[in-house]
Amino acid sequence: MSISNNFAGLLLQHCETLADKKAISIPTAWDEEKVLSYDELSFADVSSRVSAYQQGLEKAGFVSGNRIVLMYPPNADMFCLVSAMMASAIVPVFIDTSMPRAKILMAIQDSHADAIISVKKLLSLKPVLKALWGKQLFKVDDGGLEQLCLASEKSPSIVACEQEQTCLITFTSGSTGRPKGADRTHLSLIEQHH
């Protein structure tokens, strides 16, 4: 598999060669002494979910270059969704939800996002928050991700990218003013990986 300058290709290469090995293990419950349960996926599981998310994103009309804000607690599925987005050259945008609401709204406006994936508590404010207008909204706690995850027998695909093409954007906290988006290119993430 050629990674075609696409950072997600590094992960998907591992999915081919390490199918039965554990890829993700995220603690979901713990006490004072130990972790009680994990959200775990094998590389084969990751590959399958990446493909399913790619199909769902395509059906929802997303194409290379679109930007989607993700603002919800990280989990194994988020990792698969982000990997699907990057493989499809759709740009994930991460905004720190611990910022004050005004800063979050500034970051959403400055992100030039086509969609937002978040919790219904935030997205239900669409009528009064201009920053949410004109964007597709997906509520993770109200079945929103189900419509973006379609069963598929296909293997994940990798969209060829330019090395300096934006792979993902993370917004700073804006502690000294307006939050700023830090663009991370496919090349910079590949180099960081190596």
Secondary structure as UniProt FT lines:
FT   TURN            4..5
FT   HELIX           8..17
FT   TURN            19..20
FT   STRAND          22..30
FT   STRAND          35..42
FT   HELIX           43..59
FT   TURN            60..61
FT   TURN            64..65
FT   STRAND          67..71
FT   HELIX           76..87
FT   TURN            88..89
FT   STRAND          91..94
FT   TURN            97..98
FT   HELIX           101..111
FT   STRAND          115..118
FT   HELIX           120..123
FT   TURN            124..125
FT   HELIX           126..128
FT   HELIX           130..132
FT   TURN            133..134
FT   STRAND          136..139
FT   HELIX           140..142
FT   TURN            143..145
FT   HELIX           146..148
FT   TURN            163..164
FT   STRAND          166..171
FT   TURN            175..176
FT   STRAND          181..185
FT   HELIX           186..193
//
